[in-house]
Amino acid sequence: MNDLHYDEETLFELATVAPARRSGRVHMHVGSCSRCAELVASIESFSAALSEPEVWEVQDPDPLQAMPDEGRIRQLQELETRLSTERTVAAMRLSVLLGLRSA
């Protein structure tokens, strides 16, 4: 494998331009470099998906089905509590480290 790789912008251009306009050097590199080849394949796949009309169809979700269930709501509330506690503890520790407060 070659240690030199092309940047994502160059690989994006390679994946999305007409074959006649592709740089031969970049094309040859992608043919021999699995890392760059995977990125180009991913870009091509993503680009193909975006060209499908279904992707752009707006769907009106049923508001009742879009609501999370009670278990998920409880998990999110517990996470919010835990994060709030962590923020408070972090603020106190930072104050001590900065000498704004004694331990």
CNS distance restraints for C-alpha pairs under 8 A (distance, minus, plus):
assign (resid   1 and name CA) (resid  32 and name CA) 6.97 0.50 0.50
assign (resid   1 and name CA) (resid  33 and name CA) 5.67 0.50 0.50
assign (resid   1 and name CA) (resid  34 and name CA) 7.57 0.50 0.50
assign (resid   2 and name CA) (resid  32 and name CA) 7.83 0.50 0.50
assign (resid   2 and name CA) (resid  33 and name CA) 6.45 0.50 0.50
assign (resid   5 and name CA) (resid  36 and name CA) 6.87 0.50 0.50
assign (resid   6 and name CA) (resid  10 and name CA) 6.23 0.50 0.50
assign (resid   6 and name CA) (resid  11 and name CA) 6.53 0.50 0.50
assign (resid   6 and name CA) (resid  26 and name CA) 7.56 0.50 0.50
assign (resid   6 and name CA) (resid  36 and name CA) 7.38 0.50 0.50
assign (resid   7 and name CA) (resid  11 and name CA) 6.44 0.50 0.50
assign (resid   8 and name CA) (resid  12 and name CA) 5.86 0.50 0.50
assign (resid   8 and name CA) (resid  39 and name CA) 7.97 0.50 0.50
assign (resid   9 and name CA) (resid  13 and name CA) 6.19 0.50 0.50
assign (resid  10 and name CA) (resid  14 and name CA) 6.24 0.50 0.50
assign (resid  11 and name CA) (resid  15 and name CA) 6.11 0.50 0.50
assign (resid  11 and name CA) (resid  26 and name CA) 7.90 0.50 0.50
assign (resid  11 and name CA) (resid  36 and name CA) 7.43 0.50 0.50
assign (resid  11 and name CA) (resid  39 and name CA) 7.46 0.50 0.50
assign (resid  11 and name CA) (resid  40 and name CA) 5.98 0.50 0.50
assign (resid  12 and name CA) (resid  16 and name CA) 6.12 0.50 0.50
assign (resid  12 and name CA) (resid  40 and name CA) 6.73 0.50 0.50
assign (resid  12 and name CA) (resid  43 and name CA) 6.46 0.50 0.50
assign (resid  13 and name CA) (resid  17 and name CA) 5.81 0.50 0.50
assign (resid  14 and name CA) (resid  22 and name CA) 5.79 0.50 0.50
assign (resid  14 and name CA) (resid  23 and name CA) 7.41 0.50 0.50
assign (resid  14 and name CA) (resid  26 and name CA) 7.60 0.50 0.50
assign (resid  14 and name CA) (resid  27 and name CA) 7.42 0.50 0.50
assign (resid  14 and name CA) (resid  40 and name CA) 7.53 0.50 0.50
assign (resid  15 and name CA) (resid  40 and name CA) 5.60 0.50 0.50
assign (resid  15 and name CA) (resid  41 and name CA) 7.62 0.50 0.50
assign (resid  15 and name CA) (resid  43 and name CA) 6.41 0.50 0.50
assign (resid  15 and name CA) (resid  44 and name CA) 5.67 0.50 0.50
assign (resid  16 and name CA) (resid  43 and name CA) 7.97 0.50 0.50
assign (resid  16 and name CA) (resid  44 and name CA) 6.93 0.50 0.50
assign (resid  16 and name CA) (resid  47 and name CA) 7.60 0.50 0.50
assign (resid  17 and name CA) (resid  21 and name CA) 6.49 0.50 0.50
assign (resid  17 and name CA) (resid  22 and name CA) 6.67 0.50 0.50
assign (resid  18 and name CA) (resid  22 and name CA) 6.77 0.50 0.50
assign (resid  22 and name CA) (resid  26 and name CA) 7.72 0.50 0.50
assign (resid  22 and name CA) (resid  27 and name CA) 6.94 0.50 0.50
assign (resid  23 and name CA) (resid  27 and name CA) 6.10 0.50 0.50
assign (resid  24 and name CA) (resid  28 and name CA) 6.02 0.50 0.50
assign (resid  25 and name CA) (resid  29 and name CA) 6.24 0.50 0.50
assign (resid  26 and name CA) (resid  30 and name CA) 6.23 0.50 0.50
assign (resid  27 and name CA) (resid  31 and name CA) 6.31 0.50 0.50
assign (resid  28 and name CA) (resid  32 and name CA) 6.62 0.50 0.50
assign (resid  29 and name CA) (resid  33 and name CA) 5.95 0.50 0.50
assign (resid  29 and name CA) (resid  36 and name CA) 7.90 0.50 0.50
assign (resid  30 and name CA) (resid  34 and name CA) 7.15 0.50 0.50
assign (resid  30 and name CA) (resid  36 and name CA) 5.46 0.50 0.50
assign (resid  30 and name CA) (resid  37 and name CA) 4.94 0.50 0.50
assign (resid  30 and name CA) (resid  40 and name CA) 7.87 0.50 0.50
assign (resid  31 and name CA) (resid  37 and name CA) 6.64 0.50 0.50
assign (resid  32 and name CA) (resid  37 and name CA) 7.89 0.50 0.50
assign (resid  33 and name CA) (resid  37 and name CA) 5.99 0.50 0.50
assign (resid  34 and name CA) (resid  38 and name CA) 5.95 0.50 0.50
assign (resid  35 and name CA) (resid  39 and name CA) 6.48 0.50 0.50
assign (resid  36 and name CA) (resid  40 and name CA) 6.17 0.50 0.50
assign (resid  37 and name CA) (resid  41 and name CA) 6.08 0.50 0.50
assign (resid  38 and name CA) (resid  42 and name CA) 6.08 0.50 0.50
assign (resid  39 and name CA) (resid  43 and name CA) 6.19 0.50 0.50
assign (resid  40 and name CA) (resid  44 and name CA) 6.10 0.50 0.50
assign (resid  41 and name CA) (resid  45 and name CA) 6.06 0.50 0.50
assign (resid  42 and name CA) (resid  46 and name CA) 6.09 0.50 0.50
assign (resid  43 and name CA) (resid  47 and name CA) 5.96 0.50 0.50
assign (resid  44 and name CA) (resid  48 and name CA) 6.05 0.50 0.50
assign (resid  45 and name CA) (resid  49 and name CA) 6.20 0.50 0.50
assign (resid  46 and name CA) (resid  50 and name CA) 6.28 0.50 0.50
assign (resid  47 and name CA) (resid  51 and name CA) 6.48 0.50 0.50
assign (resid  48 and name CA) (resid  52 and name CA) 6.87 0.50 0.50
assign (resid  49 and name CA) (resid  55 and name CA) 7.32 0.50 0.50
assign (resid  50 and name CA) (resid  55 and name CA) 6.34 0.50 0.50
assign (resid  50 and name CA) (resid  56 and name CA) 7.96 0.50 0.50
assign (resid  51 and name CA) (resid  55 and name CA) 7.73 0.50 0.50
assign (resid  52 and name CA) (resid  56 and name CA) 7.62 0.50 0.50
assign (resid  53 and name CA) (resid  57 and name CA) 6.74 0.50 0.50
assign (resid  61 and name CA) (resid  65 and name CA) 7.42 0.50 0.50
assign (resid  61 and name CA) (resid  66 and name CA) 6.77 0.50 0.50
assign (resid  62 and name CA) (resid  66 and name CA) 6.30 0.50 0.50
assign (resid  63 and name CA) (resid  67 and name CA) 6.60 0.50 0.50
assign (resid  68 and name CA) (resid  72 and name CA) 6.00 0.50 0.50
assign (resid  68 and name CA) (resid  73 and name CA) 6.42 0.50 0.50
assign (resid  69 and name CA) (resid  73 and name CA) 6.35 0.50 0.50
assign (resid  70 and name CA) (resid  74 and name CA) 6.16 0.50 0.50
assign (resid  71 and name CA) (resid  75 and name CA) 6.29 0.50 0.50
assign (resid  72 and name CA) (resid  76 and name CA) 6.22 0.50 0.50
assign (resid  73 and name CA) (resid  77 and name CA) 6.20 0.50 0.50
assign (resid  74 and name CA) (resid  78 and name CA) 6.19 0.50 0.50
assign (resid  75 and name CA) (resid  79 and name CA) 6.16 0.50 0.50
assign (resid  76 and name CA) (resid  80 and name CA) 6.12 0.50 0.50
assign (resid  77 and name CA) (resid  81 and name CA) 6.28 0.50 0.50
assign (resid  78 and name CA) (resid  82 and name CA) 6.16 0.50 0.50
assign (resid  79 and name CA) (resid  83 and name CA) 6.05 0.50 0.50
assign (resid  80 and name CA) (resid  84 and name CA) 6.09 0.50 0.50
assign (resid  81 and name CA) (resid  85 and name CA) 6.24 0.50 0.50
assign (resid  82 and name CA) (resid  86 and name CA) 6.19 0.50 0.50
assign (resid  83 and name CA) (resid  87 and name CA) 6.11 0.50 0.50
assign (resid  84 and name CA) (resid  88 and name CA) 6.30 0.50 0.50
assign (resid  85 and name CA) (resid  89 and name CA) 6.23 0.50 0.50
assign (resid  86 and name CA) (resid  90 and name CA) 5.97 0.50 0.50
assign (resid  87 and name CA) (resid  91 and name CA) 6.08 0.50 0.50
assign (resid  88 and name CA) (resid  92 and name CA) 6.34 0.50 0.50
assign (resid  89 and name CA) (resid  93 and name CA) 6.20 0.50 0.50
assign (resid  90 and name CA) (resid  94 and name CA) 6.02 0.50 0.50
assign (resid  91 and name CA) (resid  95 and name CA) 6.17 0.50 0.50
assign (resid  92 and name CA) (resid  96 and name CA) 6.40 0.50 0.50
assign (resid  92 and name CA) (resid 101 and name CA) 7.98 0.50 0.50
assign (resid  93 and name CA) (resid  97 and name CA) 6.20 0.50 0.50
assign (resid  94 and name CA) (resid  98 and name CA) 6.06 0.50 0.50
assign (resid  95 and name CA) (resid  99 and name CA) 6.13 0.50 0.50
assign (resid  95 and name CA) (resid 100 and name CA) 5.00 0.50 0.50
assign (resid  95 and name CA) (resid 101 and name CA) 5.45 0.50 0.50
assign (resid  96 and name CA) (resid 100 and name CA) 5.89 0.50 0.50
assign (resid  96 and name CA) (resid 101 and name CA) 4.83 0.50 0.50
assign (resid  96 and name CA) (resid 102 and name CA) 5.61 0.50 0.50
assign (resid  96 and name CA) (resid 103 and name CA) 5.99 0.50 0.50
